[in-house]
Amino acid sequence: MAKDVPISRHILHILLAVCILPAFFTPCAYSQNDGSPNNTPLIEMHFVPSCLSVTDASAAQTSTTSVKGFYIAKHKVTRRLWNEIMGTNTDGEADDYLPMTNVSHDEVQLFIFWLNQKTKMHYRLPTETEWTCAVQAGLLPDVTPSFYLGGNNASTGFRLAMDYDFKPQSADTTTKAEQSSKPAKRTAADSAKVSIRALLVAEKAEAHQQKIAARKARLDSLPPTFFLTLNAAYTSMPQWSYGFKVGTVKLFGWYFSAMTNFHYRGAFSSFQSNGHYILTGVSKTTYLGGQLGLVVRPHQLLSLHIGAGFGYRALTFESDQGWHYYPRRSYYGPTASLGAMFHIKNVVISAEAISMVYNLNALNDARYAVGARVGVGVCLPIKN
């Protein structure tokens, strides 16, 4: 007659079965439908045993790859889990358990990083050969994700995987590591904002580079241009002068300008005090100057130019026998200018600042003058 088995032994057997049997099926009974103690939805995993992944089955020669056992998610990552980790908003509670789709590979990697930080696990994306093994084991549908087809967008969602021999940190070890390193705490929402901000900055930088490239392409396509302007200038001596400016430019160029304001009538000779001239009391200054300069065209509508040259001024007197100049009252010295030209179709408008430094001949008397010069003219393409 069989002996009665104590009830306590039955209870012990049941407890052992409950504790040991789950280890043969899943590393942790995680479910995206149930929250963890820290309110973080976790992942329910399948164990995929070691296998030989067959690739290139349709080719003339097939190849196999040995894959170690691993875990792969039973379900695709849901929108609820994505929003929980990334700190984003969902479109509605009814959509919380649909797969998270249309996210880039970089966004998925950021999600996995913050998921691992929060759960102290080591989730990752399955490799292509691991996906093939899971399909061969009948755990997944025979559909290759877009990540493995050369795409950068999870158009139909994605699953997570984890190594078989991964051992999560204990609470004591985690606490000590956190206390020793004292990392800066950042919420998942803040990290998502940082990622979005970095993406916007990168997009703006790319758009700026594209604008620069487009502008350079337009400048490179411009033909060399010939320009001619008629100019008028006024300086603080005071004195008016008139002249022209001529040159060429593509991206770089040159120009020459000349200005004058001769004031005389009839004979023009040196003034001699013993010539018994009868002076009318009218005196004017004559001016003659020239400049050479460089032109830079940073924009198809704008050119900048800088030049330097030499100028000469002489005092003239009116008498009963015409106009005379006084050599001892003649000035000469360097001149400089800085300005811009605006190209409007075949018309060019010029504006610049000018300066002059003169030395009085034979008397060593320096004079300074500043002024402005404006002009208008034509600019025509030079045909090869």
Order of alpha helices (4+ residues) and beta strands (2+ residues): alpha-beta-beta-beta-beta-alpha-beta-alpha-alpha-beta-beta-alpha-alpha-beta-beta-beta-beta-beta-beta-beta-beta-beta
